[in-house]
């Protein structure tokens, strides 16, 4: 664990807020009181990426780097997989029953 630890991560973005909040809850429980209400952090709107547009742009750049003139990717229909039927296993032969002779009472 120590070999994976890093000490050079400093700053507000590397603060462990979960552990800090958990420590406050534990401290409140020790003192037999309810933990204080924490305000929810302001959520920043997430950046939404159009993955298809990013892929097309990447393909166009790659083609341009290779010197190809066509900037649109060729789209081919995927072949449909062949249905595979399960192979029939050969029937197992049953072991021959052996009987032992019982001696008759005299």
N, C-alpha and C positions, 0 to 999 in steps of 0.2 A: 504494500500500500504506500509506503514512504517513497518508493522509487517512482510512483506515478504522480506524486504530489508536486505542485508547482508553487513557488513562493512569489513569482514575478507577476501574478495576476492581481492587480490593485485597481481600485476605482469603483465608482458607483455601480457600473453594470456587472461587476463580479461579486457584489454583496450577496450573502446568503440570507435572504429575507425569510425563507421558510424556517430555518433553524432559529433565527431570532424570534419569530412569532411563536414557535413551539416553546422556546425558553420562557417567554412571557406567560404562556398558558400554564406551564408547569409551576412557575413561581406563584401564580394566582391560586392554583389548586393547593399548594403547600400552605398558603395563608388562608385557606378555606373561604375564598371569595370567587365571584365570577370574573373571568378575564374581561378586560376592557374591549369595547367594540373597536375594531380596526377599520378605518375607511378603505373602501375598495380603491385600488390604484386606477388612475384614469387610463382607460384603454385607448391606445392609438389605433386608428383604422389600419387594417392590414392591407398590404399591397397585393392586389390580385393579378396574377400573371395569366396571360393567354398562352397556354403551353403549346398549342398547335401553331400559333403565330411565331413563337420563339423557335420551335423546331424548323419551320419553313425558313425562317431567317438564317438559322444555323446551316441548313443544307445549302441555301443560296450562297452564303459566304464560303462554304467549303468548295462548292463548284467554281466559284469565282477564283479562289486561291489556286485551284487546279487548272484554271484556264479554260474551263468548259463554258460554252456560250449559253446553253439552256439554263435558266435560273429556276425553273420549276422542277420539282422532284417527279420522277416517273412513278406512277402508282400502278401497281399490279395487283390483280385479284389473288388472294391467297388460295392455294389449292385446298380442296376439301379433303379432310383425312379419310382414308379408307376404313370401312368398318372391319374390325378384326373379330373373327369368331373364335371362341375358345376352342382349343384343341381338345379332342376327345382323348381321354386317357384309356389305355387298353384295360380291359377288365382284369381284375386280379384273380388269380387262381386261388381257390381255397385250399388250405393245407389238408392233406389226406388224414382222416381220423384214424388213429391207431387204437386198437382195443387190446386190453390185456385180459388174458384168460384167468378166470377165477377158479380156484380149485373147488371142486365139489366136496361138500361134507360127506364123509363116509358113513 
